[in-house]
């Protein structure tokens, strides 16, 4: 029922991956806050553009009969 040395190889691979992730610097709270604000601004711009397109489409559908 054992898997030979596959279990050992998987364990070593997981250790290497964990070690590589441990070396990466953590994101600071200041950087995280800036990124969240930038993402929120992008979403606001998309919503604003979407709303304008809907209004334009609605105006075109109702006002096009002249």
DAZIZI-V965219 format. One record per pair of residues at least 12 apart in sequence whose C-alpha atoms are under 7 Angstrom apart, sorted by the first residue. I is the first residue (numbers start at 1). J is the second residue. D is the distance in Angstrom with one decimal. If there is no record, write none. Layout:
BEGIN
I_J_D / I_J_D
END
This chain:
BEGIN
none
END
